[in-house]
Amino acid sequence: MGLIPWGVSQTEGEYYWLADGDEPDKWPIVTRGRGYREWRQVDMFTPEFIYRVVADPQFEPFSIAALVPEPFFAPAPESVF
């Protein structure tokens, strides 16, 4: 069991999968970020989480929808992880 980093947000959020078990599609998402330094587990699949982060302004404290008028994706720099 361990954490696998897979993303960061413009609001300093860090996103990981909690590698627990033999079925990666069932690994939970754990996150921490500015304003919530404690670890939080998010019980939803990764595509829904990403969609809500970029498009749902009510998805606090994770949402960046108000900061990004049109969602976009870019590779994370190597130095982030």
C-alpha positions as CSV (number, residue, x, y, z in Angstrom):
1,M,0.0,0.0,0.0
2,G,1.2,3.5,-0.8
3,L,0.5,6.8,-2.5
4,I,0.9,7.4,-6.2
5,P,0.9,11.0,-7.2
6,W,-1.1,11.9,-10.4
7,G,-1.9,15.6,-10.3
8,V,-1.6,19.1,-8.9
9,S,-3.9,22.0,-9.3
10,Q,-3.5,25.8,-9.7
11,T,-4.6,26.2,-6.1
12,E,-1.8,24.0,-4.7
13,G,-3.9,20.9,-4.4
14,E,-2.0,17.6,-4.6
15,Y,-3.8,14.5,-5.9
16,Y,-2.8,10.8,-5.3
17,W,-4.2,7.4,-5.6
18,L,-4.1,5.3,-2.5
19,A,-2.7,2.1,-3.9
20,D,-4.5,-0.5,-1.8
21,G,-5.4,-3.8,-3.3
22,D,-5.1,-5.5,-6.7
23,E,-7.7,-3.4,-8.5
24,P,-6.3,0.0,-9.5
25,D,-9.7,1.2,-10.8
26,K,-10.9,0.9,-7.2
27,W,-8.1,2.8,-5.6
28,P,-9.5,5.8,-3.7
29,I,-8.3,9.4,-4.4
30,V,-6.6,11.2,-1.5
31,T,-5.7,14.8,-1.6
32,R,-4.3,17.7,0.4
33,G,-3.8,21.4,-0.4
34,R,-3.8,25.0,0.6
35,G,-6.4,25.5,3.3
36,Y,-6.8,21.8,4.0
37,R,-3.3,20.4,4.7
38,E,-4.8,17.3,6.3
39,W,-5.3,14.3,4.0
40,R,-8.8,13.9,2.6
41,Q,-10.2,10.8,0.9
42,V,-12.6,11.4,-2.0
43,D,-15.0,8.6,-2.7
44,M,-15.5,8.9,-6.5
45,F,-13.8,7.7,-9.6
46,T,-11.0,9.8,-11.1
47,P,-12.8,11.1,-14.2
48,E,-15.7,12.4,-12.1
49,F,-13.2,14.0,-9.7
50,I,-11.3,15.8,-12.5
51,Y,-14.5,17.0,-14.1
52,R,-15.8,18.4,-10.8
53,V,-12.4,20.1,-10.0
54,V,-12.4,22.0,-13.3
55,A,-16.1,22.5,-14.0
56,D,-18.1,22.6,-10.7
57,P,-17.7,25.8,-8.6
58,Q,-19.6,24.1,-5.8
59,F,-17.0,21.3,-5.4
60,E,-15.1,23.0,-2.5
61,P,-12.4,23.0,-1.5
62,F,-11.1,21.4,-4.6
63,S,-12.8,23.4,-7.4
64,I,-10.8,25.7,-9.7
65,A,-13.8,26.4,-11.9
66,A,-14.0,30.1,-10.8
67,L,-10.3,30.5,-11.7
68,V,-10.3,28.9,-15.1
69,P,-13.0,30.1,-17.4
70,E,-12.3,27.3,-19.9
71,P,-10.8,24.0,-18.5
72,F,-7.5,22.9,-19.9
73,F,-4.9,20.3,-19.1
74,A,-1.1,20.5,-19.2
75,P,1.6,18.0,-18.2
76,A,2.9,18.5,-14.7
77,P,6.6,19.5,-14.5
78,E,9.0,16.8,-13.5
79,S,10.0,18.7,-10.3
80,V,6.4,18.7,-8.9
81,F,6.7,15.2,-7.6
